[in-house]
Amino acid sequence: MSQLKVAVLDMNNNLPNQGMRCIFQIIRNFQERDHVDLVYDVFNVRGSDELPDLSYDVYISSGGPGSPLASDEAWEPRFF
């Protein structure tokens, strides 16, 4: 069985949120129900300017605080 690599992009700027809890629950359910060899890494996009490389199979992004419109935040050029 091959391994599925998932990048979880936390867009909540260090604020607690239900979105990340739900993403982790979905990952756990997928691992348990479908017996998938799944590994994941979490990237704190807005809070720490962390972004994954392109080696992942799946990218899941949470919602986040603030406006969804483009701004001049440091993480945006690399994200897009």
ChimeraX attribute file (.defattr): number of C-alpha atoms within 10 A of each C-alpha:
attribute: neighborCount
match mode: 1-to-1
recipient: residues
	/A:1	6
	/A:2	7
	/A:3	10
	/A:4	13
	/A:5	16
	/A:6	19
	/A:7	21
	/A:8	23
	/A:9	21
	/A:10	26
	/A:11	21
	/A:12	20
	/A:13	15
	/A:14	14
	/A:15	10
	/A:16	10
	/A:17	14
	/A:18	9
	/A:19	16
	/A:20	21
	/A:21	11
	/A:22	12
	/A:23	16
	/A:24	13
	/A:25	12
	/A:26	12
	/A:27	15
	/A:28	15
	/A:29	13
	/A:30	14
	/A:31	14
	/A:32	11
	/A:33	8
	/A:34	9
	/A:35	11
	/A:36	16
	/A:37	13
	/A:38	14
	/A:39	13
	/A:40	15
	/A:41	12
	/A:42	16
	/A:43	18
	/A:44	17
	/A:45	23
	/A:46	21
	/A:47	14
	/A:48	13
	/A:49	16
	/A:50	16
	/A:51	18
	/A:52	18
	/A:53	7
	/A:54	9
	/A:55	9
	/A:56	15
	/A:57	10
	/A:58	12
	/A:59	14
	/A:60	13
	/A:61	17
	/A:62	16
	/A:63	15
	/A:64	18
	/A:65	12
	/A:66	9
	/A:67	7
	/A:68	8
	/A:69	5
	/A:70	8
	/A:71	10
	/A:72	7
	/A:73	9
	/A:74	12
	/A:75	16
	/A:76	13
	/A:77	10
	/A:78	11
	/A:79	12
	/A:80	5
